[in-house]
Amino acid sequence: MDINFKCPNCEQELEVDASGAGSEIECPNCSQRITVPAPEPAMAPAAEAPAPAAAPPPAKAEKHFAVPVHTHAAEALIQKPSARPLEIVAKEGDKTLRIKTFKRTDCQEVGKDHFDEIVSGFLEKVGQVNIVSVASINYSYMELSSRQILTDYGVMIIFKG
């Protein structure tokens, strides 16, 4: 059974599994910490037969969050690049092909992954007309603390400019 409630800060409608009542979560809309309320008495499950005492409690409760989709018109996610057109660059004599590689591990901060923002910002700066190729890459590296070989991903961008 799920608990439906609104964020007290931004009024975003949220839905959380009933086992998450009383726990703190981060609102996916405004990023504020909020406490999940207890289910309403009308929604509380009917009393069931008591569970056997021999069964141990679950180690970690699994929580399910759902974010509703807004129906109002959203702004365009992809905007036209503001970089110089390739024809102008060609007239200036600068036709050099360049390569830029982004590894996901280089775009992480404490608990935050900024890979998408960094790559999108670079693509916008270069401009769509100057991009020759965008290719995903997979790579392996050794984590120094655990001495394990880990696999990750990144992107290689070939552009003119």
KASUL-V649703 format. One record per pair of residues at least 6 apart in sequence whose C-alpha atoms are under 8 Angstrom apart, sorted by the first residue. I is the first residue (numbers start at 0). GAP is how many residues later the second one is. Records with the same first field share a line. If there is no record, write none. Layout:
I=GAP ; GAP
//
This chain:
0=16 ; 17 ; 44
1=13 ; 14 ; 15 ; 16
2=12 ; 13 ; 14 ; 15 ; 18 ; 34 ; 35 ; 36
3=9 ; 10 ; 11 ; 12
4=8 ; 9 ; 10 ; 32
5=6 ; 7 ; 8
6=6 ; 7 ; 20 ; 27
7=26
8=21 ; 23
9=19 ; 20
11=17
12=54 ; 55
13=51 ; 52 ; 53 ; 54
14=50 ; 51 ; 52
15=20 ; 47 ; 48 ; 49 ; 50
16=46 ; 47 ; 48
17=20 ; 21
18=42 ; 43 ; 44
19=16 ; 41 ; 43
20=14 ; 15 ; 16 ; 17 ; 18
21=13 ; 14 ; 15 ; 16
22=12 ; 13
23=9 ; 10 ; 11 ; 12
24=8 ; 9 ; 10 ; 11
25=6 ; 7 ; 8
26=6 ; 7
27=39
79=47 ; 48
80=43 ; 44 ; 45 ; 46 ; 47 ; 48
81=42 ; 43 ; 45
82=41 ; 42 ; 43 ; 44 ; 45 ; 46
83=43
84=44 ; 45
85=43 ; 44 ; 74
88=6 ; 72
93=67
94=65 ; 66
95=64 ; 65
96=61 ; 62 ; 63 ; 64
97=60 ; 61 ; 62 ; 63
98=57 ; 58 ; 59 ; 60
99=56 ; 57 ; 58
100=53 ; 54 ; 55 ; 56
101=13 ; 17 ; 52 ; 53 ; 54
102=12 ; 49 ; 50 ; 51 ; 52
103=9 ; 11 ; 48 ; 49 ; 50
104=47
106=6 ; 7 ; 8 ; 11
107=6 ; 7
122=8
125=33 ; 35
129=29 ; 30 ; 31
130=26 ; 27 ; 28 ; 29
131=25 ; 26 ; 27 ; 28
132=24 ; 25 ; 26
133=21 ; 22 ; 23 ; 24
134=20 ; 21 ; 22
135=17 ; 18 ; 19 ; 20
136=16 ; 17 ; 18 ; 19
137=13 ; 14 ; 15 ; 16
138=12 ; 13 ; 14 ; 15
139=9 ; 10 ; 11 ; 12
140=8 ; 9 ; 10
141=6 ; 7 ; 8
142=6 ; 7
//
